[in-house]
Amino acid sequence: NKQVILKNYVNGPPKESDMSLKTSTINLKIPDGCNDAVLVKNLYLSCDPYMLGRMKKIEGHYTDAFAIGSPMVGYGVSRVLESSHPNYKKGDLIWGFTGWEEYTLVTDPSTSFKIHDKDVPLSYYTGLLGMAGMTAYAGFFEVCSPKKGETVFISAASGAVGQLVGQFAKLMGCYVVGSAGSKDKVDLLKNKFGFDDAFNYKEERNYNAALKRYFPYGIDIYFENVGGKMLEAVLNNMRVHGRIAVCGMISQYNLEHPEGVHNLSALISKRIRMEGFLVLDYYHLYPKFLEMVMPHIKKGKITYVEDMADGLESAPAALVGLFSGRNVGKQVVVVAKE
Ligand code: NDP
């Protein structure tokens, strides 16, 4: 059983060398007495920025740190090889938490979702139809309270979550602009995901001026993925009664001293609602989300770009790449094809 293990807790930016590959033997049977478990073959693994939090020892973090020397854990799509759980049987496809390895004994599959609709690429259940999709859906529709005609700004807009938020906002009839870190990503936003406009934040010296250019009358909704100086510039450009959904602050995760935001008083003068959220609190909406999104995917009204890394060997580099913007779209690791 090939595995990606955490070698040491991460200090500062994550490096490939914080992880290593290991091969161990595994008995492809559920051990006697291990009830309510499933033994799975992992097909696709999801690389997610939050995993960095589990690679560090952080007091009071909302998830536990990974164990050193054990396989990393993340979202993935897997096939059930054997089950001692009444809800799963051999051959079922599921998505949920699994190990970064070829085969995993999932001892608590109750948090996994069974995959019923297989008319779409299975890898979508690591992103569009998995955690990232739910994050975009809950963050935009539940937290932002969008209305037709409003102006929406999304940072890290071409990523797993951002590309969907933009498409949801377009479906709602909003004016949508995104920022991303390369020309290719900006092209994707404008030409593939249907954003009204987009800019490369790495080429803008003055975020404030850039936002004024794209939003001369201000921003109603900001879907926050990066934090720091971008947030500060957005606050200057928000409209009265605007909403900010704080999904992530990836520009801050690796800083020893996170940057301060100096103009939070804009929240008062502009009566802005700024709300952090965790997708974990919204999984009860998953059936409603599927009902809404599936027809759009099948009619080609929602599209999704994935960045496929081949083989478990490529998983450490793929994960680390999220923090330098190497991924174009949702970062997936292909462990096995069915
Ligand atoms: P992405 O697919 O967007 O990948 C991360 C992207 O972030 C990179 O491609 C890069 O794009 C951008 N980035 C990396 N470093 C920086 C930086 N220093 N400054 C600005 N941008 C940077 O990831 P996800 O879509 O999976 O996640 C997006 C955000 O949502 C993250 O902040 C994540 O933590 C958060 N999140 C929150 C959840 C919740 O429940 N609240 C759940 C899931 C995700 P670029 O080239 O454009 O810079």
Residues whose N, C-alpha, C, O or C-beta is under 5 A from the ligand:
A	BS01	NDP	D48 P49 Y50 T135 A156 G159 A160 V161 G162 S179 A180 G181 S182 N225 V226 V246 C247 G248 M249 I250 S251 F277 L278 V279 L280 L322 F323 S324 G325 R326 N327 G329 K330
